[in-house]
Amino acid sequence: MEQKDVFNIHTIQPDFVLKTDSFCQRVLATYGISHFYSCKLNSSEENNMLFIPDGCSNILFSYSGNVMRADVLGPTVSTKPFTLKKETNYFGVRFQPGENPCFSNLTAKELVNDSTSLNDFKEMNQLREKMSEQDTFTTRMCTFLEEYRTFLSRTESTQHSLFKQISKIIVDKNGMVRISELEKLTGYSSRYLNYIFSNEAGMSAKQYCNITKLQTIINILDGGKTTNFSKLAEDFHFYDQSHFIHEFEDFTGTKPSAYLNKVIDKKYRQCVIDC
């Protein structure tokens, strides 16, 4: 298959790393897929985590003993709880913003902040059956891609193509772009920009910018070396440090200092294995 040059807003749900025993990923950044990931909870008890906004849909396969469950998790635009099951191996496919993981007539807008069983999509039956037979990261990834490529011939709408072009502008600027600036850069009105983002991603253009900005900050903190929150607030155009702390806590459910401490204690970067 010919490689397509597309943008990627690469996000990791932090608690998948912070609250599991192992985490590995394979970044694809094309064909509508951001990356594949896997994590395992060996604990004898369930562990509660938070899904933070990233604008991306996921298909999450849960393997426990001989039983596999598969769920479609729609894009999150607000923090929501998620329960990690004990002695369960998770394999996920994270799609790029605006991409529909169900290969049906559903839109990303209809999936926002929602989840549903993969069983509800008949066109996914063969994929689900084949995925239930796989027991390694590599075979799961290859099996998914083998089935997924049959859907790649779908014609991309003009509106979706435009959404991706505007998204790339936002991602390239780390989310630090005002809607008035987007109007000048694209030639489209704020009303039309919000119409596109609402239809394609289930959120406003401003929400998408904010998600991108805060995900960029999280990626910086994941390095475990940044402690100057005042400079972060200045660099990312917050009014002041208090405003930054409030926005970060609202976005992640924790203050930036507490989040950074967890990253350092876990040795976050060392726990992320690129497969």
Summary of the structure (lengths in Angstrom):
residues: 275
radius of gyration: 18.7
end to end distance: 21.0
largest distance: 55.5
contacts: 834
relative contact order: 0.15
helix: 45%
strand: 20%
